[in-house]
Structures are given as structure tokens and as C-alpha cells.
Amino acid sequence: MAQRPEPAPNVGETVESALSTITRWSTRAYNKRLLHDSAGAALSSTDSWLLERVVVSGPVRMSKLAEWMEVDKSTMTTEIHRLEKAKLVSRRPDPSDRRAVLVSSTEAGRTAIAKHRHAAQDVYDTLVGKWTEEDRTEFARLLGRFVDELSWVTDAVAEHNESI
């Protein structure tokens, strides 16, 4: 008796279910500690997200960070104050506009984000450690492509909203 081919998966349903599972997994207390509080890199997910942006961007205006995180400037001030208190970032007036504030990462901030990245990469490497090299490479390629699409859509929506 011939086997019937399995029906093609509903891609949207599969991706939504996978992202939901990943979100649940990454927000469980034990896994959050693995990803955000190991190797001396005690950063919350928000702290790591924001610090990563400051490290990658170089000196960046506080207003641009608030825009990027889609929060009010007062909320950004609170977030940056917490990172500044931990000596992970520093603030100074923008020389081109003394009313604006530039945020820069400190050496301690760059070290903390590097430790955070390394700890998270170790967790993810372990999760796919039994996969073949080909599967790991293909997964990384497709995941990167998916993130590029997310970034493109997010940027396009932001540009559209700015034009209104």
C-alpha cells in the first residue's frame, strides 16, 4: 500500500507556534538566568537589548534610543540611568546641540555585553550541538534571513509612521 505524502505544513502556523514556544522558553526564570545572568553579565533582557544597541551604535542621542525602543523619553532616561549607575554607559552633552544628550558604552559595558553574548551563544550552541554541521549552518542562515525580513518590515513601518 502506497503511503500518502504528508500535507505541506502551514508555514505561518508553524512559525507562530515556534516563536511562541521560544518566547515561553526564554522567559522562564531558569533560562533567563542562563541567558542574562551568567559569567558576571547580570543584565536583564531589556538591559542587554539596550546596551547592545549603545555598543553597536557608538555615541547615540538619548532621543534616538527612545525612538528605537518606542518608549517615552522619560522612560529612556530611567533605563539609561540604571545602566549608568551600573557604570555600563556614560552620558554627556551632544557637542552639536548642547540640549541633547549622547549615550556611550563604557569599557565595563562593552565587557558586560561581550560576556552576555558569549553566555547566550554557549546556550544556543548546546541546544543545537547534536545537529549535523549542515543543519546548524542552514538553521543559522535561515534564521538570519528571517531576522532580516523582520528588520525590513519594522524599518518600513517606522518610516511610514514618521511620514504621517
C-alpha positions in Angstrom: 0.0 0.0 0.0 1.5 3.3 -1.1 1.9 5.9 1.6 0.2 9.2 1.1 2.5 12.2 1.2 2.1 14.4 4.3 0.3 17.6 3.6 2.5 20.7 3.4 2.8 22.5 6.8 1.1 25.8 7.2 4.2 28.0 7.4 2.6 30.8 9.3 1.1 28.5 11.9 4.5 26.7 12.3 6.5 29.9 12.7 3.9 31.4 15.1 3.9 28.2 17.2 7.7 28.0 17.2 8.2 31.7 18.2 5.6 31.3 20.9 7.5 28.3 22.3 10.8 30.2 22.0 9.4 33.1 23.9 8.0 30.9 26.6 11.3 29.1 26.9 13.4 32.3 27.0 11.2 33.9 29.7 11.3 31.0 32.2 13.3 32.0 35.2 16.0 29.3 34.9 16.5 30.0 31.2 16.6 33.8 31.7 19.4 33.3 34.2 21.3 31.2 31.7 20.9 33.8 29.0 21.1 37.0 31.0 22.8 36.4 34.4 25.8 34.2 33.8 29.5 34.8 33.7 29.2 38.1 35.6 27.0 39.6 32.9 24.0 40.3 35.1 21.8 42.0 32.5 18.0 41.9 32.2 16.7 41.2 28.7 15.9 45.0 28.4 19.3 46.0 29.7 21.1 43.7 27.2 18.9 44.8 24.3 19.6 48.5 25.1 23.2 48.1 26.0 23.8 46.1 22.8 22.3 49.0 20.8 24.6 51.5 22.5 27.7 49.4 22.0 26.9 48.8 18.3 25.8 52.4 17.6 28.6 54.2 19.4 27.6 57.5 20.9 23.9 57.9 20.3 21.4 60.5 21.3 19.0 59.6 24.1 16.1 60.7 21.9 17.2 58.2 19.2 17.3 55.4 21.7 13.8 56.3 23.0 12.6 56.3 19.4 14.3 53.0 18.7 12.8 51.3 21.8 9.5 53.0 21.1 9.3 54.5 24.6 8.8 57.9 26.0 12.0 60.0 26.7 11.4 59.8 30.4 11.3 56.0 30.3 14.5 56.1 28.4 16.1 58.4 31.0 15.2 55.8 33.6 16.6 52.9 31.6 19.8 54.7 30.9 20.1 55.9 34.5 20.1 52.3 35.6 22.8 51.4 33.1 24.8 54.5 34.1 24.5 53.6 37.8 26.0 50.2 37.0 28.8 52.0 35.1 27.9 50.4 31.8 27.2 53.6 29.9 28.0 57.3 30.3 26.1 60.4 29.3 27.4 63.7 28.0 26.0 66.7 26.2 26.0 66.5 22.4 28.6 69.0 21.1 26.4 69.7 18.1 23.4 70.5 20.3 24.0 71.1 24.0 20.3 70.4 24.8 20.7 66.8 23.6 22.4 64.0 25.5 24.7 61.4 23.9 25.0 58.0 25.5 28.1 55.9 25.1 29.1 52.5 26.4 31.9 52.3 28.9 34.6 49.6 28.9 32.6 47.8 31.6 29.5 48.0 29.3 31.4 46.5 26.4 32.8 43.8 28.6 29.3 43.0 30.1 27.7 42.7 26.6 30.5 40.5 25.4 30.1 38.2 28.4 26.3 38.2 27.8 26.8 37.3 24.1 29.2 34.6 25.0 26.9 33.1 27.6 23.9 33.1 25.3 25.9 31.7 22.4 27.1 28.8 24.6 23.4 28.0 25.5 22.4 28.1 21.8 25.4 26.1 20.7 24.5 23.4 23.3 20.8 23.4 22.1 21.8 22.5 18.5 25.0 20.7 19.5 23.8 17.3 18.3 22.7 18.6 14.9 24.8 18.0 11.9 27.1 20.8 10.8 25.0 21.2 7.7 21.8 21.5 9.7 23.3 24.1 12.1 24.6 26.1 9.2 21.3 26.0 7.3 19.4 26.9 10.5 21.7 29.9 11.2 21.3 31.0 7.6 17.5 30.8 7.5 17.2 32.4 11.0 19.4 35.3 9.9 17.3 35.7 6.8 14.1 35.7 8.9 15.6 38.4 11.2 16.5 40.4 8.1 12.9 40.2 7.0 11.7 41.3 10.4 14.1 44.2 10.4 13.0 45.3 6.9 9.3 45.2 7.9 9.9 47.0 11.2 12.0 49.7 9.5 9.4 50.1 6.7 6.6 50.5 9.3 8.7 53.1 11.3 9.4 55.1 8.1 5.8 55.0 7.1 4.7 56.2 10.6 7.3 59.0 10.5 5.9 60.2 7.2 2.3 60.6 8.6 
